[in-house]
């Protein structure tokens, strides 16, 4: 037994080249969401690393024109940008007054006295020179905003929205290479030289960084609100990855973006590429799980306090994940705990598909027992946290094989869900058809009223013929006689919902089978790729770029994880109900108001039903007939076989084609002719055509003349036409 939800992929339309923006084909870039915009930075296009900053407007669904594009720029960027890179991380942070310890709770504001005390403590503990402290504390603010005492009060505080069901919306997305480039080796002098070349952050070292965490934050020279923190990556030169940290200040709007490097304290993690970085709200820190440094694969964990810019090494308990790079990570808040998830990656010899969870409160690693079917081992995939679930997409497997599958891990059950294309059979029957077709009326025509499987299209107004002569409702009774029409209706609903039978639905023991939550995904998904980005915004996940082998991509897809439910017409209209429930009243005394006497036997009928399908019956009922003691009209039908009349009545009430085999003996042909004559007598044209088709195989050299006379007598034009055709081609057919 399973529960089911639906999701939908759509492809976002790109800018035209004449709009002034050329969308790059890149992988291993970063995409960060803030205030209705996606900030894309860096990446590799197969030839070079990018340092261009691009902005995508979610409201306008287009890339904005930047300073480096043709046309009038729609945003501006000051400061020197980071060197071009790929495999870095980009994490959203919000500035604001914040206190981390010192007797105050996280998230509360510092008083002026607290701030002054913190400044004095920092000066004493760090023994900074007057010039150094002036650089940190009194740098000019771009906005000119000062505190009440004349000092700029802006500090750094990371931010990420918490969703409605406890899931943390990931504020960044790491994108790392899927080609598993071997780590380069070098000596210590080379590493020092690389740090001198590329690590230009003003790092302030201290003997005991843990003591500094007790101090209030340093006042930093920027306006309040938003920033994006860029960490590490591969610069394309030198044996080691980058170890620098950059800030994109986005607090003053699109017209005043600015790059700068923050003053760092503590001990940074060092060179890192194909790593992951996630913001941990209770800690106010960005946790960096280091992937590779260009020389080796690592699994050390570091934290950057976004209020103080202090780096620390995170001491953990439990068995940590093995060394790896090109993995993916995400943060979820579950049951008042903030958890960091690590999935997959490349350890230098094989790709992985394991999952580890870090409890950020206790700094304890655990490897949970995960239910469901595990994804294939892979690297370069994305893992996006949204509403208590982790969405894994793409990645690369063995032999550079790329994936295009969507996998979903449910945190509550710690299980991979069953994800299927909606076309593979969601719900079953008419409901699936209605879900697939959405709200469109263009193709519904009359089906919107009668239903997509309406069996009311026949000439008689009650049934519609199929190509094989069987009627739409030929199996509606399924040889069952129901106690009342409600039982039959329930049986029909079970069939429409895809339930084969009650016994198939109910296990002998409900514990014999696990409840598996199924997800059905419609639309056109992204193609195979790795090194792409997948960014959560509300209920949506935006997938951009990546590569598959040497094919670098620039397409843009959106996954709606909770699309609005379609307002569908699933209940049958009145004509459908008539056709569906009418079978119960076939030759049934309930509500019968006419009784036919055929060969001395009673056949029950209903005037409304019979007069609806036959003008002959209508004329008959308008003529005076005697009523029986029960108040029913009694009509004797002379010179008619009881079984043939009953077959005609069954057809009227159920749409069932007559079960006559004309190949067994002459009896079959006689029955078909008798039913043909009766259908002509009662003006049942659809039934007459069925009989004509039944008799067609019986036309041969011995019967064509006789059957032609029958056709002429009963005005059966199609049967007569076939007999004449046989007569014209008699010689050829006999040969």
KOLSE-657682 format. One record per residue: residue in three letters; x, y, z of N, C-alpha, C in turn. Coordinates in steps of 0.05 Angstrom, whole numbers, plus 5000, padded with zeros to 4 digits. Layout:
residues N
AlaXYZXYZXYZ;...
END
This chain:
residues 735
Unk501749765000500050005000501850255000;Unk500950464986502750694984501150954985;Unk502551164994501451434992502751564969;Unk501451774957502551884933502252184933;Unk504352324923504252604917505252654889;Unk504752894879505552964852507453204852;Unk509253204833511053434829511253484799;Unk512453704791512453774763514953924755;Unk516153834733518453964721517454154699;Unk518754394697518354564674521054684667;Unk521354754641523854884632523355184630;Unk525155334642524955624641526155724614;Unk524855924602525756034577528156224581;Unk530156184565532556354567532256614553;Unk533956804560534057054545534956994517;Unk533957154499534957154471537657304471;Unk539357224452541957354451541757654446;Unk539657734431539358014425538558174450;Unk537758034472537158174497539558284510;Unk541958204501544358304513545758124532;Unk544557894539545757714558546157444545;Unk548557344545549157084535549556894559;Unk547756704561547856514583550256324579;Unk552056304599554356134595553655844598;Unk555255674585555055384589557255314609;Unk556455264634558355224655557655004674;Unk559654914688559254714710560854814734;Unk560354694757561754744782561655044790;Unk559455174783558955444791557455444817;Unk556555674826554855694850552455864843;Unk550155804855547755964853546556004880;Unk546056254888545156324914542656494911;Unk540656434927538056584925537956804947;Unk536957044938536357254957534457454943;Unk532257514956530457734948529657714919;Unk528457494911527357454884529457434862;Unk532057394870534157374850535957134856;Unk536957014835539056804837541656924829;Unk543656904847546357014843548156784834;Unk548956794809550656584797553556694795;Unk555456534806558256624805560056384797;Unk562156454782564256264776563356044757;Unk564855824758564355594741566455564719;Unk566255334706568255254685566755184660;Unk567655284637566255234612567655044593;Unk569654904603571254724586573854844577;Unk574055114579576455254571577655424593;Unk575955544608576955734628575055754652;Unk576055854674574355914697573056194693;Unk570656214704569156474702569356624728;Unk569456884726569257054750566957254747;Unk565357214727563057394721560757334741;Unk559557544751557157524768554757554751;Unk552857364752550357384737548057374756;Unk545857514749543457524765541057444748;Unk539457264760537057174746534657264763;Unk532757404749530357504763528257294762;Unk527357204785525257004786522557124779;Unk522157374785519657504778519357544748;Unk521557634735521457684706522257434690;Unk523357234703524156984690526157044668;Unk528257184674530357254655532957334669;Unk535157304655537757404665537857704662;Unk538757844682539058134681541558214666;Unk541458444654543858544639545858654660;Unk548258554659550258634678552258824666;Unk554258914682556159104672557859004649;Unk558158744647559858624626558258554601;Unk555658594602553858514579553358754561;Unk552258694538551358914520548859034531;Unk548459284526546059414535546459564561;Unk544359684570544459844595544359654619;Unk546359664637546459484660544159514678;Unk543159294688540959294707541859254736;Unk544459214739545659204766548659284763;Unk549759374785552559464784554159334806;Unk556759284802558459154821560959314825;Unk561559384850564059524857566059324868;Unk568459414870570559254882571759054863;Unk573958944870575258744853573958464858;Unk573158324837571858064842573957854848;Unk573057634859574957414864576057314837;Unk578357194837579357064813577456854803;Unk577356804777575556604766576156334779;Unk574056184784574255924798571955744793;Unk572255494801569955314801570355124824;Unk568254984832568354804855568354944881;Unk567655194882567555354907564755314920;Unk564355454942561655464954560855754958;Unk558255804958557156074962554856054982;Unk555056195004553056175026551856445032;Unk549256455034547856705040548156765070;Unk548557025076548657115104547357385106;Unk546257445129545057705134546557835156;Unk547058095152548358245173546358345193;Unk547158385218545458495239546958485265;Unk546058635284547358625311546758355323;Unk548858225333548457955343550457895365;Unk549657745385551557665406551457365408;Unk553757245411553856955409554156825437;Unk555756955455556056845482556057075502;Unk558057085519558357305538555857355554;Unk554357145560551957165577549457235562;Unk549657295536547257365520546557135502;Unk543957125495542956915478543556985449;Unk543856775433544356815404542056965392;Unk542657165376540557305361539657555375;Unk540357605401539557845414541558065407;Unk540658315410542358545402544258615425;Unk546558715417548458815437547759105444;Unk548159175469547959455477550559595470;Unk550459855471552960005465555159935485;Unk554359885510556359815530557559545524;Unk555859355515556859095507558859115485;Unk558159285465559859305442562559435449;Unk562459645466564959765475566659575491;Unk565359415508566859215524568159015506;Unk566658925485567758735467570058845452;Unk569959105444572159225430574659225448;Unk574259295473576559315491577759035496;Unk576058835499577058565503578658465479;Unk577558525455578958445431581758585429;Unk581858835437584358985436586358865455;Unk585358795479587158685500588058405493;Unk586158235485586857955481588557915455;Unk587958065435589458035410591958195409;Unk592158395427594458575428594958705400;Unk592758795389592958925363594259195365;Unk595659265345596759535344594459735338;Unk594959985343592960185339592160195310;Unk594060165292593360165264591659925256;Unk592259685267590759445260587959475269;Unk587559565295584859585305583259795289;Unk584660005281583260205265582360095239;Unk583959915228583159795202580659625206;Unk580559475228578259305232575759455241;Unk576159655259573859775272572960035259;Unk574760175246573960445237574160475207;Unk574060265193574060285164571560435155;Unk571760595134569360755126567160575116;Unk564760655123562360515114561460625087;Unk560660445069559760535043557260695045;Unk555660655065553160795068553361045085;Unk555561055101555761275119554061255144;Unk552661025148550960995171552660935196;Unk552161085217553661045241551760985264;Unk552860875286551360825310550861085325;Unk549561065348548961305363551461445373;Unk553661295377556061415386557961485363;Unk556961465339558561535316560061315304;Unk559861065315561260835304559360675286;Unk560460565265558860385248558360125263;Unk555860045266555159815283554659565267;Unk555159565242554459335225556159095232;Unk554858865237556258605241555058395223;Unk556258165221555457955203553757755217;Unk551557675205549957455216548857295193;Unk549357035194548356865172545356825174;Unk544156755151541256735150540456515131;Unk538356375138537156195119534256145128;Unk532356155110529556135117528955855126;Unk527355825147526355565157523655525145;Unk523255285133520755245119518555175140;Unk516155145130513755115147513754855162;Unk515154645152515054385164517654305176;Unk519354495183521754435197524154405180;Unk523854405154526154375137527454645133;Unk530154655131531554905128532154945099;Unk531255175089531855235061534755295058;Unk536155145041539055165038539755425026;Unk541555575039542155835030544455845009;Unk545555615003547655604983547455334969;Unk548955314948549255054935552055014925;Unk553354804934555954754924555654604898;Unk557454664878557454524853560254424848;Unk560654174846563354074843563653884820;Unk566053844811566653704786565853414787;Unk564853314764564053034763566152864750;Unk568452984742570352834727572552714745;Unk572252754771574052624790577052664783;Unk577752914778580552974772582352894795;Unk584452734790586252654812587452894826;Unk587752864853589053074868591953104861;Unk592853354858595653404851597353394876;Unk599753314873601653294896603653524895;Unk604453604918606453814920607753804947;Unk609953954950611253964975610254194992;Unk611254225016610354425035610854705024;Unk613254745012613955005002611955094980;Unk611154904964609154974943606555064955;Unk605754924977603255004990603355285001;Unk605655345014606055615025605955825003;Unk607255754981607255954959604456004948;Unk602855784946600055814936598455984956;Unk598855944982597356105001598156394999;Unk600656444993601456724990600256854965;Unk599956684944598856784919595856834920;Unk594356654933591456654931589956694957;Unk591256674979589956715005590656995015;Unk589157185006589757465012588057585034;Unk586357415047584757515069586457615092;Unk585757835105587257925128586657755152;Unk588057525155587457345177588857435202;Unk587457455224588557535250588757275267;Unk591157175271591456925286591456975316;Unk590656775331590556795360591256525371;Unk592556525394593356275405591056095413;Unk588856215422586556055431584056165419;Unk583256075395580856185383578356135399;Unk578255925416575855875432575356095452;Unk577556225462577156445480575756675466;Unk576556715441575356945426572356905422;Unk571456655421568556615417566956715440;Unk568256775463566756885485566457185483;Unk567757305464567657595461565357685443;Unk564457925447562458035428563658075401;Unk562058095380563158105353564558365347;Unk566458345329567858585319565958735301;Unk566059005302564359165285565659185258;Unk564159115237565259095210564159325193;Unk565759405173565159655158563259605135;Unk560759535141558859505120556059555130;Unk554259615111551459645118550259385128;Unk547959405141546659155150545359015128;Unk544358775134542958595116544758395102;Unk544458355075545258105063548058115051;Unk549257875051551857825039552057535030;Unk553757485011554257215002557257155007;Unk557756935020560456855028561556645008;Unk563656704994564956524975567456404989;Unk567656134988569855995001571155804981;Unk573855834979575455634964574755604935;Unk575455374925574955304897577555244882;Unk577355184857579655124840580155364821;Unk582555474823583255714808584355664780;Unk585055414775586155344749589155364747;Unk590455444768593455464768594455384795;Unk596855274796598055194821597054914829;Unk598654784846597954504853595754474873;Unk595154694888593054674909590654844902;Unk588554784916586054944913586355204928;Unk584455384924584455644937583655614966;Unk584655794983583955795011582856065020;Unk582056225001581156495007578156505013;Unk577256725024574456775030573757055019;Unk571557065005570657324993567757375001;Unk567057625002564357715008563257874985;Unk560757804977559257974959557158114976;Unk557458374980555458524995553158594977;Unk550758484985548358534969546258684985;Unk547258825007545458955025544259205015;Unk545559334996544559594986543059574960;Unk542259344952540659314928542459264903;Unk541059224881542459144856544259374845;Unk543659614853545159834842547859884857;Unk548259734878550659784894551759534906;Unk552159324889553459084898556459134901;Unk557758984919560559034924562058784933;Unk564358734920566158524929568158624949;Unk568758474970570958534988571758275002;Unk574058285015575158065031574958135060;Unk573757965077573358035105575957985121;Unk576258115143578558055161577957805177;Unk579557595172579057335185580757315210;Unk579657155229581157085253581056785257;Unk582656695275582756405280584456265258;Unk583956015255585455855235583655755213;Unk583855865189582155775167582755485160;Unk580955355146581255075139583555025119;Unk584455225104586455185084585255135057;Unk586955055038585855005011583554805010;Unk581554874996579254684994577854724967;Unk577154504955575754494930574054244930;Unk571754264916569854044916568953974945;Unk568854184961567954154989565054234991;Unk564054265015561354355020561354555043;Unk559454745042559254945063556254995068;Unk555454975093552655005101552455175125;Unk550455345126549955515149548355365170;Unk549355375195548055245218546755455235;Unk544155505234542955735248543455745278;Unk543155515293543555535322546455615329;Unk548355565312551155625318551955895307;Unk550455995287551256245274553856205259;Unk554255965248556755905235556255765208;Unk558155795190558155635166560055405170;Unk558955155167560454915171561654825143;Unk564254795142565554715118566654425121;Unk565454245106566553975105568453955082;Unk571053945089573053985068573153735050;Unk573053775024573253565005576153504998;Unk577253644978580053604971581453874972;Unk584153854974585754094974587554114950;Unk587253934931588953914908591053704911;Unk591453604935593553404940592353144952;Unk590253174968589152934981586152984986;Unk584752764993581952775000581752795031;Unk579852965040579753035068576952995079;Unk576752985106574152975119574053145144;Unk575753345145575753515169573553725167;Unk572553805191570253995192571154255205;Unk570454475193571254735202568754915203;Unk568855125220566555305223567455585222;Unk566055755207566556035206564256185219;Unk564856325241562856485255562356735238;Unk559856765229559256975210558857245224;Unk558757245251558657505265561357615271;Unk563357435276566057515284568157455263;Unk567457295243569357205223571657045236;Unk570956885256572956715269572656435259;Unk574856325249574856045241575555865264;Unk574355635266575155435286574955155274;Unk576454975285576254695277574154565295;Unk572254425283569954305298570854025307;Unk571053995333571653725344569053565346;Unk569153335334566653165332567052905346;Unk564752775352564652505363563452315343;Unk563652055348562551865330564351825306;Unk563651625289565251565266564551755243;Unk566451925234565852115214565751985186;Unk564652125166564852025139567751985130;Unk568151795113570851765103571651995086;Unk574252025081575252245064573952225037;Unk573252465026571852475001571852764990;Unk571252784965570753044952568553004932;Unk567653234921565453224902562953094913;Unk562653114939560253014953558053234952;Unk555953194966553853394969552953404998;Unk551853635006551053665034548553835035;Unk547153825058544753985062544253995092;Unk542754195100542054225129539054215132;Unk538054065151535254045158534954085188;Unk532854225195532054245223529854045228;Unk530353855246528453635251528253585281;Unk525853605292525353555320527153725337;Unk527153985331528754175346531754135344;Unk532653975325535453925321536254025293;Unk538554145292539654225266541654025257;Unk541153895234542753665225544053735198;Unk546553655196548053685171548353405158;Unk547353385133547453135119549753145098;Unk551252925096553252885076552552645060;Unk552552665033551952445016554052404994;Unk554752154989556252074966558952214962;Unk559852224937562352344930564352144919;Unk566852234918569052074906571352064927;Unk572251824934574351804954577151744942;Unk577351774916579851724903580051464888;Unk578251274896578151014883575350924875;Unk573351024888570650944881568651174888;Unk566351164875564251344882562551224904;Unk561251404919559951324944556951384942;Unk555351254958552451314961551551294990;Unk553451335009552751325037551751595047;Unk550451585070549351825083550351845112;Unk551352075119552152125147550652375156;Unk550052375182548652605195550252705218;Unk550652965219551953095241549953245258;Unk549653175283548053325302549653565310;Unk548753805302550454035306550454115336;Unk548554025352548454095380550653945395;Unk550853685389552853515403555353465387;Unk555353565362557653515344558253215341;Unk556053055338556352765336555552675308;Unk557352515296556752395270555352125274;Unk553452065256552151805256551551725227;Unk551551465222550851355196548151205199;Unk545951325192543351195197542850965178;Unk541050795187540050575170537850695152;Unk538350695126536550835108534850635093;Unk532250685093530350515079530050585050;Unk528450425035528050475007530350384990;Unk530250444965532350364946534350584944;Unk536850524950538950724950539550814921;Unk540251074918541251164892543851034885;Unk544451024859547050914850549251094862;Unk551550974868553851134877554551344856;Unk555251584865555651804847557152034860;Unk558052214844559252464852558252694835;Unk558652934845557853164829554853204827;Unk553253084845550353124846549753354864;Unk547153424865546253634883544453514904;Unk544553624928542853544950541553794962;Unk538953814959537554064966535454004987;Unk535654155009533754115032531254285028;Unk528954155032526454305028524254155042;Unk523054285062520654185076521053895086;Unk523153855101523453595114524453375095;Unk525253445071526253245052528853345040;Unk530353155029532753215014532353124986;Unk532753304967532353254939535153214925;Unk535652984916538152914902537552904872;Unk539253044857538853034828541553004814;Unk541552834793543852814775546352704788;Unk548652774777551252674785552452494765;Unk554852404770556352234752556951974766;Unk556751754751557351494761559951374748;Unk560051114746562350984735562651054705;Unk565051044696565651094667564551364657;Unk564551564675563551834668560651834660;Unk559151624669556251624663554851824680;Unk553151984667551652194682548852094687;Unk547652194708544952114716543052354711;Unk540452284707538452484705536052414723;Unk536552264744534452174762534052364785;Unk531652374794530952524819530452324841;Unk531952354863531652184886530852364910;Unk529052264927528052424949528352254975;Unk529752374995530052245021528252385041;Unk526452235053524652345073526052325101;Unk526252555114527752555139526252405161;Unk523652425162522052305183522452005184;Unk522351875160522551585158525451505152;Unk527251685146529951625137529751415115;Unk528351475094527951285072527851435046;Unk528951305025528751404998525951344988;Unk524551534977521851504968521851374940;Unk519551274933519151154907518351374887;Unk520151454870519751674851519251564823;Unk517051644811516351534784515451764766;Unk515651714740514351894721511351864724;Unk509852084723506952064726505751894704;Unk506951894680505851734658506051434663;Unk507651354684507851064689505450944704;Unk503451114710501050994720500051094746;Unk500151354751499151464776496151444776;Unk495151344799492251324805490851124787;Unk491351124761489950924744487351034734;Unk486450924711483850984700483551274692;Unk480951364695480251624686481651844702;Unk482151784728483351994745486152054735;Unk487551854727490251904716490152074691;Unk488252004674487952164649487352454655;Unk485652494676484952774682487252914694;Unk488852784711491152914723493152984701;Unk493552794682495552844661494753074643;Unk492153094638491253304619490853574633;Unk491053574660490853834674488053954671;Unk488054224671485554364669484754434640;Unk486254334621485754414593483054334584;Unk481654514571479054454560479254424530;Unk481654474519481954484490481354214477;Unk482154004490481753734479479453584492;Unk478153724511475953584525473453564508;Unk472853774493470353794478468053704495;Unk466453524484464053434498464853254521;Unk467353144521468152974543468253114569;Unk468553384569468453524595465753474609;Unk463653434593461053394605460553094608;Unk461152944588460452654589462652484601;Unk465052594603467252434613468952324591;Unk471552284596473352204575472851924565;Unk471551754581470951484572467951444568;Unk466551664560463651644558462851434538;Unk460851274547459751064530457051154520;Unk456651414518454051514510454051624482;Unk456151564466456351684440454951534418;Unk453551314424452251154403449751294392;Unk448751184371446451304358444051284375;Unk444051094393441651064410441651244434;Unk443851404437443951584459444751454485;Unk445351194485446051064510448750924508;Unk449550834485452050684483453550764458;Unk456150724459457850784435459350544427;Unk459450484401460650244392463650274389;Unk465150054394468050034390468449914362;Unk471049914354471649814327470949514324;Unk471149374346470649084344467749014348;Unk465949214349463149154352462249144381;Unk464149124400463449114428462749394437;Unk460949414456460149674466461949764489;Unk461950034494463550134516462950014542;Unk460549924546459749804572459449514571;Unk460849384552460349094548460948924572;Unk462849024589463548864612462648994638;Unk460749184635460049334659458849164681;Unk457548944673456348784694458248574705;Unk460248494688462248304697460948054709;Unk458647974697457247734705456547744735;Unk456247994746455548014774452648124775;Unk451248034795448648144801448748274829;Unk448648544829448948684854446348714868;Unk446548734895444148764911442649014904;Unk444049234899442849474889444849634873;Unk443949854861445750004844448150124859;Unk447850164885450050284901452350084902;Unk451849824905453949634905455449634879;Unk453949654857455149664831456849914828;Unk455850144839457350394837459950374852;Unk459950254876462350224891464350044877;Unk463349844864465149664848466449824826;Unk464849984813465950144790468050344800;Unk467550474823469450664834472050534841;Unk471950284851474450144857476050094832;Unk474650024810476049974785477250234775;Unk475850454778476850714768479250794784;Unk479350734809481650814826483950624823;Unk483750414807485950244802486150014822;Unk484049964837484049734856483149484841;Unk484849294839484049044825481848904839;Unk482048874865479948744880480448804909;Unk478448754925478748804953480748624966;Unk480948374956482948194967485748274960;Unk486048404937488748484929489648724944;Unk487648884954488349124968489049074997;Unk487848885008488148835037490048605042;Unk492148655056493948435063492748285086;Unk493548035089492647875111493547995137;Unk496048105137497148235160498148515151;Unk497048725162497848995153500849045159;Unk502048895176504848935182506648785162;Unk505448625144507048485125508348665105;Unk507248905101508149075080508649355091;Unk510949475084511449745093509849955077;Unk509250175090507950395075510150545059;Unk509950545034511850675016510550925004;Unk511851145009510751394998511751424970;Unk509951454951510651474923510451764914;Unk512251854897512152114886512052084855;Unk510152214843509752204814510452474803;Unk512352474784513452724773512652744744;Unk511352974737510553024709512353234697;Unk511853294672513353494658515953374645;Unk517553554634520053474621522353534640;Unk523753334650525853374670528453464656;Unk530353564671533053624659534353364649;Unk536153394630537553164620539853084638;Unk541352884630543552784646545653004651;Unk546653014675548553224681549853184709;Unk552153324712553453344738554753614740;Unk555553694764556753964767554754184763;Unk552254134765550154334763549554454790;Unk547554634791546554734816543554684819;Unk542654654843539854624849539154784874;Unk537755004870537355194891534355204899;Unk533855184925531155184936530255474940;Unk527855534929526455784933523555724939;Unk522755764964519955684971519555394966;Unk517555324950517055044944518454944919;Unk519855134906521155074880524055004884;Unk525154844865527954794863528854864834;Unk530855044832531755144806534355004799;Unk534454854777536754704768537954854744;Unk540554904745541855064724544554944717;Unk545054924691547754864681548654584686;Unk551354554688552554294692553754194665;Unk554553944666555653824641555253524642;Unk555353414618555353124616557553054596;Unk559752954606562152914590563253184580;Unk563453214554564453464543562253654535;Unk559753574541557453744534556753924557;Unk557454174555556954374576554154504571;Unk552754544593549854614591549354894601;Unk547255014591546355274600543355284604;Unk542055054605539155044608538255084637;Unk535755144640534655234666532055084670;Unk531854934692529454774698528454844726;Unk525754814729524554864755522854624763;Unk523354534788521754314799519854434819;Unk517254404814515254494833514654254851;Unk515554264876515254034894512454014906;Unk510954224903508154224914506354384896;Unk505954284871504254434852501454454863;Unk500054674855497254704864495554474854;Unk493854374871492054154862490254254841;Unk489954084821488154154799485254114807;Unk483554314801480754284806479554134783;Unk479153874788478453694766475453614769;Unk474353534747471653424747472053124745;Unk471952994768472352704768469652554773;Unk467752684784465152554789463652544763;Unk462152324759460752294733458352494731;Unk457852574707455552744701453052564701;Unk450752684701448252534702448052324680;Unk448652384655448452174634450251944640;Unk452651994651454351774658453151604680;Unk451951734699450651584721448351404710;Unk446851524691444751364679445851104667;Unk447951144650449050914636450350714656;Unk451650824677453050654696451150494713;Unk448950624722447150494741444850344727;Unk444550394701442250284688442249974687;Unk444649864687444849574685443449434707;Unk443349554731442049434753439049384748;Unk437849554732434949534728434149364705;Unk436149234692435549054670433848824680;Unk431348794668429448584675429148564705;Unk429048794718428648804747425948924754;Unk424648814772421948904779421949174793;Unk424249254805424349504820423849734801;Unk421849904808421150144793420050074765;Unk419649824758418649754731415749854728;Unk415249974705412450064700411349954674;Unk412749754662411749614639412649324640;Unk410849144633411548864632410948764604;Unk412948634592412548514565412148214569;Unk410048114555409447834556410547714530;Unk412647554532413947434509413947134513;Unk412546994495412246704497411346624525;Unk409546784536408346734562410046804585;Unk412346914581414146984603414347294606;Unk414747384631414847664636417647774633;Unk417848014621420348164619419748444629;Unk421148524650420548784662422149014648;Unk420749244646422049474633421149724646;Unk422349944636421750214647421250404623;Unk418950524623418050674600420050894593;Unk421051034613422851264608425351164594;Unk426450944603428850834591428350754562;Unk426250594558425750484532424850694512;Unk423250884520422451094502424651284495;Unk426751294512429051464507430651354483;Unk430951094482432650974461431150884436;Unk428450874438426950764415424450914411;Unk424151024387421651154379419350964377;Unk419950714371417950504369416650454397;Unk418350434417417350394445415750644453;Unk416750874446415351124453412551134442;Unk412251064416409651054404407850844416;Unk409050614424407650394436406450484463;Unk408050634479407050714505404950934504;Unk404851074482402851284479400151174471;Unk400150914463397650774456396550644481;Unk394050644484392850534508393250234510;Unk394450144532394649864539393549824567;Unk392649574570391349514596393549504618;Unk392749584642394649574664394049324681;Unk396249214692395948984709395049074737;Unk394648874754393748944781395749094796;Unk398349074789400449224803400749504793;Unk399149584774399449854763401249874739;Unk402549644731404349654708402849604683;Unk403749724662402549674635403649404625;Unk401849244615402648984604402348994574;Unk404448904560404448904531405348634521;Unk403748514505404548254494406048294468;Unk408348154465409948174441409647904427;Unk408047894405407547634392409847574372;Unk409947324365411747224343414647304349;Unk415447304374418147374381419247174401;Unk421747094396423146904413423847044440;Unk423346914462423847024488426847094492;Unk428546904485431446954489432447184472;Unk431447214447432247434430431247694441;Unk428847704451427747954462429348024487;Unk430047824503431647874528434447984520;Unk435547884499438147984490438048274481;Unk435748344468435348624460435148804485;Unk433648714505433248874529435948894544;Unk437548684545440148704558441848914545;Unk441848914518443349114503442449394511;Unk439849444513438849704519439749794546;Unk439749624566440349694593443349694600;Unk444849524586447649494593449549574571;Unk448649594546450449634524451949394516;Unk451349164527452848914521452148824493;Unk454248764478453748644451452748364454;Unk450948274436449848004439452047794436;Unk451847584452453847374451452747154433;Unk453347184407452347004387454746904370;Unk455146644369457346534353456146414327;Unk456546544305455346454280456946234266;Unk459246174276460945974263460345694273;Unk458945664295458545394306456445244290;Unk454245364284452045224270450145424258;Unk448145324245446145504233444545644255;Unk444545534279443045664301444145944306;Unk446745974305447946234309447046434289;Unk446946354263446046534242443146604246;Unk441546404253438646454257438246654280;Unk439746624302439546814324440347094316;Unk442447124301443347384292441347514274;Unk440047354256438047464238435547544254;Unk434847384274432447454291432947714306;Unk435347754316436047994331436148234312;Unk437048184288437148394267434348494261;Unk432548304258429748374251428448524275;Unk429048434299427848564323428948844326;Unk431548884322432649154324431549344303;Unk430949234280429749404259426849474267;Unk425549274279422749324287422549544308;Unk424449544327424349744349426249984345;Unk427150014320428750254313431350284330;Unk432650064335435150064350437450044329;Unk438250274318440050274295442850174302;Unk443850244326446450154333446549854336;Unk444549744349444349444351444149314324;Unk442649444306442449334279445149314265;Unk446749524268449349524256451149304268;Unk450849264294452349044307451648784295;Unk449048734290448148484278449148464249;Unk449148684234450248674207453148584207;Unk454648684226457548604228457748314237;Unk455948224254456047944262455547764238;Unk453747844220453047674198454947694174;Unk456647884174458547914151460147664146;Unk461447544167463047294161461347064151;Unk458647084155456946854146456246874117;Unk457047094103456447124075458446944059;Unk457246754044458946584027457246514002;Unk458346333987456946263961454246143966;Unk453746013989451245883995449246074008;Unk450246284021448446454037448046734027;Unk449746824009449647114002447047193991;Unk445747023975443147103963441047123985;Unk440946934003439046934025439447174043;Unk441947224050442547444069442047714056;Unk442247724029441647974015438648034018;Unk437047834016434147874019433447954047;Unk434847844067434447924095435248214098;Unk437448294087438348564089436348764077;Unk435248694054433348864041430748884058;Unk429948664070427548654086427848834111;Unk430248834122430648984148431949254144;Unk432249334118433449594112436349604123;Unk437749384121440549364131442349424108;Unk442949684103444349764080447249654078;Unk448549634101451349544101451549244094;Unk449749094106449748804100449048754070;Unk447148904060446448884032448848964014;Unk450249174021452549264005454649044005;Unk455148914027457148704028456348464011;Unk453748394013452748163996453148223967;Unk452548473958452848543930455848533922;Unk457548623940460448613936461248323932;Unk460248143949460947863946459947753919;Unk457547833911456447743886458147833863;Unk459148083863460748183841463448043838;Unk464447963861467047833861466947533867;Unk464647413861464247133869466346953856;Unk466846993831468746813817471546833830;Unk472447073835475147103847475246983875;Unk473047023890472946913917472946613918;Unk471546493899471446203898474146093890;Unk475646233872478246143864480246163888;
END
